[in-house]
Amino acid sequence: MSEQNLTVPESKSTKNGLTAGVILIVIGLGMLLFQLIDRPLLFPLVLGAVFLVAGMVTRNAGLLIPGGIIGGVGMGAMSIELSWLYPTGSVESGGVFLLAFSLGWFLIILLSKLFTDATQTWALIPGGIIAAIGGLVLMGQTGLNILEVAGRFWPVILVVIGLSIIYGWWKERK
């Protein structure tokens, strides 16, 4: 007589509970650690990395998304704190922050492609917008002028999109 495999597969809620528990422990330990060291701006970078690793291990895009966003904020904060390219407080340092932040959004796309069944291409929209604004800020006065004009006339884009949707609806009814 052959032995039957009597193991019960782990339920999704059990895996989610384990993941949530581990994330909370890591966050708590991280917060304790960051009270002891003098680099509080490292916390978002480390927290983002925790979410990213958890998302890659569990193959869950729901963890990759906050990981990319929080990690992007952490990269931006570190780039400003360390004054890698521009002095802290300068307009250009804001552009560098935005470019680093956009990298977190692009990371969502890449890691979801590599580790999940569904590539999160929607993250290209906020990431692209944030990167474009950061690039324009780094262009200096010309870029700031472009941003000023775009800030004034961006509602026209909404009108054009709305008209396009209505046209498609109207065409479909015929």
Contacts in CASP RR format, 6 or more apart in sequence:
PFRMAT RR
TARGET T0000
AUTHOR 0000-0000-0000
METHOD contacts of the structure
MODEL  1
MSEQNLTVPESKSTKNGLTAGVILIVIGLGMLLFQLIDRPLLFPLVLGAV
FLVAGMVTRNAGLLIPGGIIGGVGMGAMSIELSWLYPTGSVESGGVFLLA
FSLGWFLIILLSKLFTDATQTWALIPGGIIAAIGGLVLMGQTGLNILEVA
GRFWPVILVVIGLSIIYGWWKERK
15 58 0 8 1.000
19 54 0 8 1.000
19 58 0 8 1.000
19 60 0 8 1.000
19 63 0 8 1.000
22 54 0 8 1.000
23 50 0 8 1.000
23 51 0 8 1.000
23 54 0 8 1.000
23 63 0 8 1.000
26 50 0 8 1.000
27 47 0 8 1.000
27 50 0 8 1.000
30 43 0 8 1.000
30 46 0 8 1.000
30 47 0 8 1.000
31 43 0 8 1.000
34 40 0 8 1.000
34 42 0 8 1.000
34 43 0 8 1.000
34 46 0 8 1.000
41 74 0 8 1.000
41 77 0 8 1.000
41 78 0 8 1.000
41 81 0 8 1.000
42 74 0 8 1.000
42 78 0 8 1.000
44 70 0 8 1.000
44 71 0 8 1.000
44 72 0 8 1.000
44 73 0 8 1.000
44 74 0 8 1.000
44 77 0 8 1.000
45 71 0 8 1.000
45 72 0 8 1.000
45 74 0 8 1.000
45 75 0 8 1.000
45 77 0 8 1.000
45 78 0 8 1.000
47 67 0 8 1.000
47 70 0 8 1.000
47 71 0 8 1.000
48 66 0 8 1.000
48 67 0 8 1.000
48 68 0 8 1.000
48 70 0 8 1.000
48 71 0 8 1.000
48 72 0 8 1.000
48 74 0 8 1.000
49 67 0 8 1.000
49 71 0 8 1.000
50 67 0 8 1.000
51 63 0 8 1.000
51 64 0 8 1.000
51 66 0 8 1.000
51 67 0 8 1.000
51 68 0 8 1.000
51 70 0 8 1.000
51 71 0 8 1.000
52 63 0 8 1.000
52 64 0 8 1.000
52 67 0 8 1.000
52 68 0 8 1.000
52 71 0 8 1.000
52 107 0 8 1.000
52 111 0 8 1.000
54 60 0 8 1.000
54 63 0 8 1.000
55 61 0 8 1.000
55 62 0 8 1.000
55 63 0 8 1.000
55 64 0 8 1.000
55 111 0 8 1.000
55 115 0 8 1.000
56 64 0 8 1.000
56 111 0 8 1.000
56 114 0 8 1.000
56 115 0 8 1.000
59 115 0 8 1.000
59 116 0 8 1.000
59 117 0 8 1.000
60 116 0 8 1.000
61 108 0 8 1.000
61 112 0 8 1.000
61 116 0 8 1.000
61 118 0 8 1.000
61 120 0 8 1.000
64 107 0 8 1.000
64 108 0 8 1.000
64 111 0 8 1.000
64 112 0 8 1.000
64 115 0 8 1.000
64 116 0 8 1.000
64 120 0 8 1.000
65 108 0 8 1.000
65 120 0 8 1.000
65 123 0 8 1.000
67 104 0 8 1.000
67 108 0 8 1.000
68 104 0 8 1.000
68 105 0 8 1.000
68 107 0 8 1.000
68 108 0 8 1.000
68 111 0 8 1.000
69 104 0 8 1.000
69 105 0 8 1.000
69 108 0 8 1.000
71 104 0 8 1.000
71 107 0 8 1.000
72 100 0 8 1.000
72 101 0 8 1.000
72 102 0 8 1.000
72 103 0 8 1.000
72 104 0 8 1.000
72 105 0 8 1.000
72 107 0 8 1.000
73 101 0 8 1.000
74 100 0 8 1.000
75 100 0 8 1.000
75 101 0 8 1.000
75 103 0 8 1.000
75 104 0 8 1.000
76 96 0 8 1.000
76 97 0 8 1.000
76 100 0 8 1.000
76 101 0 8 1.000
77 97 0 8 1.000
78 100 0 8 1.000
79 85 0 8 1.000
79 93 0 8 1.000
79 96 0 8 1.000
79 97 0 8 1.000
79 100 0 8 1.000
80 88 0 8 1.000
80 89 0 8 1.000
80 93 0 8 1.000
80 94 0 8 1.000
80 96 0 8 1.000
80 97 0 8 1.000
81 88 0 8 1.000
83 93 0 8 1.000
84 96 0 8 1.000
85 92 0 8 1.000
85 93 0 8 1.000
85 96 0 8 1.000
86 92 0 8 1.000
86 93 0 8 1.000
86 94 0 8 1.000
86 96 0 8 1.000
87 93 0 8 1.000
91 137 0 8 1.000
91 140 0 8 1.000
91 144 0 8 1.000
92 137 0 8 1.000
92 138 0 8 1.000
92 140 0 8 1.000
94 134 0 8 1.000
94 137 0 8 1.000
95 133 0 8 1.000
95 134 0 8 1.000
95 135 0 8 1.000
95 137 0 8 1.000
95 138 0 8 1.000
96 134 0 8 1.000
96 138 0 8 1.000
98 130 0 8 1.000
98 131 0 8 1.000
98 133 0 8 1.000
98 134 0 8 1.000
98 135 0 8 1.000
98 137 0 8 1.000
99 131 0 8 1.000
99 134 0 8 1.000
99 135 0 8 1.000
99 138 0 8 1.000
101 130 0 8 1.000
102 127 0 8 1.000
102 128 0 8 1.000
102 130 0 8 1.000
102 131 0 8 1.000
102 134 0 8 1.000
104 127 0 8 1.000
105 123 0 8 1.000
105 124 0 8 1.000
105 126 0 8 1.000
105 127 0 8 1.000
105 128 0 8 1.000
105 130 0 8 1.000
106 123 0 8 1.000
106 124 0 8 1.000
106 127 0 8 1.000
106 131 0 8 1.000
108 120 0 8 1.000
108 123 0 8 1.000
109 119 0 8 1.000
109 120 0 8 1.000
109 121 0 8 1.000
109 123 0 8 1.000
109 124 0 8 1.000
112 118 0 8 1.000
112 119 0 8 1.000
112 120 0 8 1.000
112 123 0 8 1.000
113 119 0 8 1.000
133 147 0 8 1.000
135 143 0 8 1.000
136 143 0 8 1.000
136 144 0 8 1.000
136 146 0 8 1.000
136 147 0 8 1.000
137 143 0 8 1.000
137 144 0 8 1.000
137 147 0 8 1.000
139 146 0 8 1.000
END
